[in-house]
Amino acid sequence: MTGLALTAVDLAGQDRARPKHRLLFLSLNLSALGLAAGAWLRDSTLTIGAGLLLAALFVPMARHLMAGLRTSSSWTPLSTFFFGITCTGLFGTLVLGEFLAGAWFPTWHGILRLGHLHAGLLLFLTLGVVGAIQLAIPELMNRVLYSTGLGEMVWILLPACAAGLITGFLLSSVHIQLVAGGGLLVTLALGTVNLIRTWSLAGQPSSIATDHLMIALCLLLIMTGIGLALGINVLWSPPVMPYGTLHLVAYTHTAFLGFLLQATVAGLSCALPAILAAQQVANHKKRSAYREHLTHIMDRWRALQVVTLSFGALGLVLVSSLTWNLPLSSTWIQAGTWGSLGILLVHLMMVTVKMTQVVGSTPSGDRAPTDKPGSHHTGV
């Protein structure tokens, strides 16, 4: 996701035909492989080394991202504050991850683990993706936000609510979590309404990217509501609904599939045609035609692609709710799990096929709609 963002913002800021940041991309992938291998082998030395490499990349990575994001027409000074918070979350999760891998503070292991997880998942990924969506949707629709003031409020309130949630987790205070979670739900709802109004005033344009981004926000609202319900459930003694590790795993992974995967697929669908067109075609007019051709490929099977990802994720939510009353060996649980995974697999196959077609499409095979028989084409 970071590599995609780096490439997209670089092409948005400058007209270049070749990718840059090759050393940065190589180092990012090496650090990711090192962290995965360290976790698999339970090798703390390998994990610490990979984490240090990733931390060393933080400054150039954050600088390139912030510089590219500033090219957005929706950028404001508060946007700088917001994305500064998200970058701080990334750096914080790296530092705390090093402390955990080294086991240097065993007494504080639980607090460090909570801080490590939520700084990365909540501050960097969740807030970063929501902020990117608020910048991207007006750009995709060639309009400004319906309410600039409401957009500014989102830049301020989202970090405040996230800070409240992390405080509640660290202090094990369900009441603080509920207050901060309620504020987060209201802020996300207001931001989503603002984007929907922007979309409506733009004439309700539709593309695979906008569909995925809007559904990602809706699913994030659902998951936030479920999180609040879980917190309220804990306040009862005994809890109204039994809740265990399996439910937590189902809840968090559904959030990943329902929100982050939707946003990632949207980013690929939007950025990949622009990246390939900028790399392969130097002429502006021909580049626009080639990009439209690639975008048309990415928009194929749009409804089916959106439906399979959405219902596959929601199917896992249903399965997790069924585990409250049914054993894991139940036919309903098994059918729901494999059925939901099968639907998600169909979605991933469609995305893979379209990406393969886009990457394999050559500029010479593209023809603008205005081409006439017998017209002369020069090689690109």
C-alpha positions as CSV (number, residue, x, y, z in Angstrom):
1,M,0.0,0.0,0.0
2,T,2.9,2.4,0.8
3,G,4.6,1.6,-2.5
4,L,1.4,2.2,-4.4
5,A,0.9,5.5,-2.6
6,L,4.5,6.6,-3.2
7,T,4.2,5.9,-6.9
8,A,0.8,7.5,-7.3
9,V,1.7,10.8,-5.5
10,D,5.0,11.0,-7.4
11,L,3.2,10.7,-10.8
12,A,0.5,13.2,-9.6
13,G,3.2,15.8,-8.7
14,Q,5.6,15.4,-11.7
15,D,5.3,14.1,-15.2
16,R,7.8,11.2,-15.3
17,A,7.9,8.2,-17.6
18,R,10.0,6.0,-15.3
19,P,9.4,4.9,-11.7
20,K,11.5,6.3,-9.0
21,H,12.4,5.4,-5.4
22,R,13.7,2.0,-6.5
23,L,16.1,1.7,-3.5
24,L,13.2,2.7,-1.2
25,F,10.9,0.1,-2.7
26,L,13.6,-2.6,-2.5
27,S,14.3,-1.7,1.2
28,L,10.6,-1.7,2.0
29,N,10.2,-5.2,0.6
30,L,13.3,-6.5,2.3
31,S,12.1,-5.2,5.6
32,A,8.7,-6.7,5.1
33,L,10.2,-10.1,4.3
34,G,12.5,-9.8,7.3
35,L,9.7,-9.1,9.6
36,A,7.6,-12.0,8.2
37,A,10.6,-14.4,8.5
38,G,11.4,-13.2,12.0
39,A,7.9,-13.8,13.1
40,W,7.7,-17.2,11.5
41,L,11.1,-18.3,12.9
42,R,10.6,-16.5,16.2
43,D,14.0,-14.9,15.7
44,S,14.1,-11.7,17.6
45,T,17.4,-10.6,16.1
46,L,16.0,-10.9,12.5
47,T,12.9,-9.0,13.6
48,I,14.8,-6.2,15.2
49,G,17.1,-5.9,12.2
50,A,14.2,-5.7,9.8
51,G,12.4,-3.2,12.1
52,L,15.5,-1.0,12.2
53,L,15.7,-1.0,8.4
54,L,12.0,0.0,8.2
55,A,12.6,2.7,10.8
56,A,15.5,4.1,8.8
57,L,13.1,4.4,5.8
58,F,10.6,6.4,7.8
59,V,11.9,9.9,7.1
60,P,12.3,9.6,3.3
61,M,9.0,7.7,3.0
62,A,7.1,10.2,5.1
63,R,8.7,13.2,3.2
64,H,7.7,11.8,-0.2
65,L,4.2,11.0,0.9
66,M,3.5,14.4,2.5
67,A,5.0,16.2,-0.5
68,G,2.8,14.2,-2.9
69,L,-0.3,14.6,-0.9
70,R,0.1,18.4,-0.9
71,T,-0.6,18.4,-4.6
72,S,-4.2,17.5,-3.9
73,S,-6.7,20.3,-4.5
74,S,-8.4,19.3,-1.2
75,W,-5.2,19.8,0.8
76,T,-5.4,22.3,3.7
77,P,-3.1,23.2,6.7
78,L,-5.3,20.9,8.9
79,S,-4.6,18.1,6.4
80,T,-0.9,18.5,7.2
81,F,-1.7,18.2,10.9
82,F,-3.8,15.1,10.3
83,F,-1.3,13.2,8.2
84,G,1.4,14.2,10.5
85,I,-0.5,12.3,13.2
86,T,-0.8,9.3,11.0
87,C,3.0,9.3,10.3
88,T,3.6,9.7,14.0
89,G,1.5,6.5,14.5
90,L,3.7,4.7,12.0
91,F,6.9,5.7,13.8
92,G,5.4,4.9,17.2
93,T,4.4,1.4,16.2
94,L,7.9,0.8,14.8
95,V,9.6,1.9,18.0
96,L,7.2,0.0,20.3
97,G,7.6,-3.1,18.0
98,E,11.4,-2.9,18.5
99,F,10.8,-2.9,22.3
100,L,8.5,-5.9,22.0
101,A,10.9,-7.9,19.8
102,G,13.8,-7.2,22.1
103,A,11.8,-8.0,25.2
104,W,13.6,-5.2,27.0
105,F,10.7,-4.2,29.2
106,P,8.9,-7.4,30.2
107,T,6.9,-5.7,33.0
108,W,5.4,-3.4,30.4
109,H,4.8,-6.0,27.7
110,G,1.0,-5.7,27.8
111,I,0.9,-2.0,27.5
112,L,3.6,-1.9,24.8
113,R,1.7,-4.5,22.8
114,L,-1.5,-2.5,23.0
115,G,0.3,0.7,22.0
116,H,2.2,-1.1,19.2
117,L,-1.0,-2.6,17.6
118,H,-3.2,0.5,17.9
119,A,-0.7,3.0,16.9
120,G,-0.2,1.1,13.6
121,L,-3.7,-0.1,12.9
122,L,-5.7,2.9,14.2
123,L,-3.5,5.9,13.8
124,F,-1.6,5.0,10.6
125,L,-3.8,2.6,8.6
126,T,-7.3,3.5,9.6
127,L,-6.9,7.2,9.9
128,G,-4.5,7.3,7.0
129,V,-6.9,5.5,4.7
130,V,-9.9,7.6,5.8
131,G,-7.9,10.8,5.2
132,A,-6.8,9.6,1.8
133,I,-10.4,8.8,0.9
134,Q,-11.5,12.3,1.8
135,L,-8.8,13.7,-0.4
136,A,-9.4,11.2,-3.3
137,I,-13.1,11.2,-3.8
138,P,-13.4,15.0,-4.6
139,E,-10.4,14.5,-7.0
140,L,-12.1,11.6,-8.7
141,M,-15.3,13.6,-9.2
142,N,-13.5,16.9,-10.1
143,R,-15.4,18.8,-7.4
144,V,-14.6,20.4,-4.0
145,L,-16.1,18.9,-0.9
146,Y,-19.8,19.7,-0.3
147,S,-18.9,21.3,3.1
148,T,-15.3,22.5,3.6
149,G,-16.0,23.2,7.2
150,L,-17.3,19.7,7.9
151,G,-14.2,18.3,6.1
152,E,-12.0,20.5,8.4
153,M,-13.8,19.2,11.4
154,V,-13.1,15.6,10.4
155,W,-9.4,16.4,10.2
156,I,-9.5,17.6,13.9
157,L,-11.9,15.1,15.5
158,L,-10.7,11.8,14.0
159,P,-7.2,12.1,15.6
160,A,-8.8,13.2,18.9
161,C,-11.2,10.2,18.9
162,A,-8.3,7.8,18.0
163,A,-6.2,9.3,20.9
164,G,-9.2,8.7,23.2
165,L,-9.6,5.1,22.1
166,I,-5.9,4.4,22.6
167,T,-6.0,6.0,26.1
168,G,-9.0,3.9,27.0
169,F,-7.2,0.7,25.8
170,L,-4.0,1.5,27.7
171,L,-6.0,2.3,30.9
172,S,-8.4,-0.6,30.4
173,S,-11.3,1.8,30.8
174,V,-14.3,0.7,28.9
175,H,-16.1,4.0,29.6
176,I,-13.3,6.0,27.9
177,Q,-13.4,3.6,25.0
178,L,-17.1,4.0,24.6
179,V,-17.0,7.9,24.7
180,A,-14.1,8.0,22.2
181,G,-15.7,5.3,20.0
182,G,-19.0,7.1,20.0
183,G,-17.2,10.3,18.9
184,L,-15.4,8.3,16.2
185,L,-18.7,6.9,14.9
186,V,-20.4,10.3,14.7
187,T,-17.3,11.9,13.0
188,L,-17.1,9.1,10.5
189,A,-20.9,9.4,9.8
190,L,-20.6,13.1,9.2
191,G,-17.6,12.7,6.9
192,T,-19.4,10.0,5.0
193,V,-22.5,12.1,4.6
194,N,-20.2,15.0,3.3
195,L,-18.7,12.7,0.7
196,I,-22.1,11.4,-0.3
197,R,-23.4,14.9,-0.8
198,T,-20.3,15.7,-2.9
199,W,-20.9,12.6,-5.0
200,S,-24.6,13.6,-5.4
201,L,-23.8,17.2,-6.5
202,A,-21.2,15.9,-9.0
203,G,-24.0,14.0,-10.8
204,Q,-23.5,10.7,-9.1
205,P,-20.6,9.5,-11.2
206,S,-19.7,5.9,-10.7
207,S,-16.5,4.0,-11.2
208,I,-14.9,0.9,-9.6
209,A,-12.7,3.2,-7.4
210,T,-15.5,5.4,-6.1
211,D,-17.8,2.3,-5.5
212,H,-15.1,0.6,-3.4
213,L,-14.2,3.7,-1.5
214,M,-17.8,4.6,-0.5
215,I,-18.4,1.0,0.6
216,A,-15.2,1.0,2.6
217,L,-16.4,3.9,4.6
218,C,-19.8,2.3,5.1
219,L,-18.2,-1.0,6.4
220,L,-15.9,1.0,8.7
221,L,-19.0,2.6,10.2
222,I,-20.5,-0.9,10.7
223,M,-17.3,-2.2,12.3
224,T,-17.2,0.9,14.6
225,G,-20.8,0.2,15.6
226,I,-20.0,-3.4,16.4
227,G,-17.0,-2.3,18.4
228,L,-19.2,0.0,20.5
229,A,-21.7,-2.9,21.0
230,L,-18.8,-5.1,22.2
231,G,-17.8,-2.5,24.7
232,I,-21.4,-2.1,26.0
233,N,-21.6,-5.9,26.3
234,V,-18.5,-5.9,28.5
235,L,-20.1,-3.5,31.0
236,W,-22.8,-6.1,31.9
237,S,-21.9,-8.6,34.6
238,P,-22.2,-11.3,33.3
239,P,-22.1,-10.1,29.7
240,V,-25.3,-10.3,27.7
241,M,-23.5,-12.2,24.9
242,P,-20.6,-14.5,25.6
243,Y,-17.4,-13.1,24.0
244,G,-14.1,-14.8,23.4
245,T,-10.9,-14.7,21.4
246,L,-12.5,-16.2,18.4
247,H,-15.0,-13.3,18.2
248,L,-12.1,-10.8,18.5
249,V,-10.2,-12.5,15.7
250,A,-13.4,-12.6,13.4
251,Y,-14.1,-8.9,14.2
252,T,-10.6,-7.6,13.5
253,H,-10.1,-9.7,10.3
254,T,-13.5,-8.7,9.0
255,A,-12.4,-5.1,9.5
256,F,-9.4,-5.7,7.4
257,L,-11.4,-7.4,4.7
258,G,-14.3,-5.1,4.8
259,F,-12.4,-1.8,5.0
260,L,-8.8,-2.0,4.2
261,L,-9.2,-4.5,1.3
262,Q,-11.9,-2.3,-0.3
263,A,-9.7,0.7,-0.1
264,T,-6.7,-1.1,-1.4
265,V,-8.5,-2.5,-4.4
266,A,-9.9,1.0,-5.1
267,G,-6.4,2.5,-5.0
268,L,-5.1,-0.2,-7.4
269,S,-8.1,0.4,-9.8
270,C,-7.5,4.1,-9.8
271,A,-3.7,4.4,-9.7
272,L,-2.6,1.4,-11.9
273,P,-3.9,2.9,-15.2
274,A,-2.3,6.2,-14.5
275,I,1.0,4.6,-13.5
276,L,1.2,2.4,-16.6
277,A,0.2,5.2,-18.9
278,A,2.8,7.6,-17.5
279,Q,5.5,4.9,-17.8
280,Q,4.8,3.7,-21.3
281,V,3.5,6.7,-23.3
282,A,5.3,10.0,-23.6
283,N,2.8,11.9,-25.8
284,H,0.0,13.5,-23.7
285,K,-2.8,13.0,-26.1
286,K,-2.0,9.3,-26.7
287,R,-1.4,8.8,-23.0
288,S,-4.9,10.0,-22.2
289,A,-6.4,7.6,-24.7
290,Y,-4.3,4.7,-23.4
291,R,-5.2,5.6,-19.8
292,E,-8.9,5.6,-20.7
293,H,-8.5,2.2,-22.3
294,L,-6.9,0.8,-19.1
295,T,-9.5,2.4,-16.9
296,H,-12.2,0.8,-19.0
297,I,-10.6,-2.6,-18.4
298,M,-10.4,-2.0,-14.6
299,D,-14.1,-1.0,-14.6
300,R,-15.2,-4.3,-16.2
301,W,-17.5,-6.5,-14.0
302,R,-17.8,-3.6,-11.6
303,A,-21.0,-4.6,-9.9
304,L,-20.0,-8.2,-9.5
305,Q,-16.6,-7.2,-8.1
306,V,-18.0,-4.9,-5.5
307,V,-20.8,-7.3,-4.5
308,T,-18.4,-10.3,-4.0
309,L,-16.0,-8.4,-1.8
310,S,-18.8,-6.8,0.2
311,F,-20.9,-10.0,0.7
312,G,-17.8,-12.1,1.4
313,A,-16.7,-9.8,4.2
314,L,-20.3,-9.5,5.6
315,G,-20.6,-13.3,5.4
316,L,-17.7,-13.6,7.8
317,V,-19.5,-11.1,10.1
318,L,-22.5,-13.4,10.1
319,V,-20.3,-16.5,10.8
320,S,-18.7,-14.7,13.8
321,S,-22.2,-13.9,15.1
322,L,-23.3,-17.5,14.7
323,T,-20.4,-18.8,16.9
324,W,-22.2,-17.3,19.9
325,N,-24.9,-20.0,19.7
326,L,-23.4,-22.8,17.5
327,P,-20.3,-24.9,17.8
328,L,-17.5,-24.6,15.3
329,S,-18.3,-28.1,13.9
330,S,-21.8,-26.9,13.0
331,T,-22.8,-27.3,9.4
332,W,-24.0,-23.7,9.4
333,I,-20.6,-22.4,10.6
334,Q,-18.7,-24.6,8.1
335,A,-21.0,-23.6,5.2
336,G,-20.9,-19.9,6.1
337,T,-17.1,-19.9,6.4
338,W,-16.3,-21.7,3.2
339,G,-19.1,-19.9,1.3
340,S,-17.8,-16.5,2.4
341,L,-14.2,-17.4,1.6
342,G,-15.3,-18.8,-1.8
343,I,-17.0,-15.5,-2.6
344,L,-13.9,-13.6,-1.6
345,L,-11.8,-15.9,-3.8
346,V,-14.1,-15.1,-6.8
347,H,-13.4,-11.4,-6.1
348,L,-9.7,-11.8,-5.9
349,M,-9.6,-13.8,-9.1
350,M,-11.5,-11.1,-11.0
351,V,-9.1,-8.4,-9.7
352,T,-6.1,-10.6,-10.6
353,V,-7.4,-11.2,-14.1
354,K,-8.1,-7.5,-14.7
355,M,-4.7,-6.5,-13.4
356,T,-3.0,-9.0,-15.6
357,Q,-5.0,-7.7,-18.6
358,V,-4.0,-4.1,-17.8
359,V,-0.3,-4.9,-17.3
360,G,-0.3,-6.9,-20.5
361,S,-2.0,-4.3,-22.6
362,T,0.4,-2.4,-24.9
363,P,-0.1,1.2,-26.0
364,S,0.1,0.1,-29.7
365,G,-3.0,-2.0,-29.1
366,D,-5.0,0.9,-27.9
367,R,-7.0,3.1,-30.3
368,A,-8.8,6.3,-29.4
369,P,-12.5,6.4,-30.3
370,T,-11.7,9.2,-32.8
371,D,-9.4,7.1,-35.0
372,K,-10.6,6.7,-38.5
373,P,-9.8,3.9,-41.0
374,G,-6.7,4.6,-42.9
375,S,-5.3,7.1,-40.4
376,H,-1.6,6.9,-39.9
377,H,-0.2,6.0,-36.4
378,T,3.3,6.5,-35.3
379,G,5.0,4.1,-33.0
380,V,5.1,5.0,-29.3
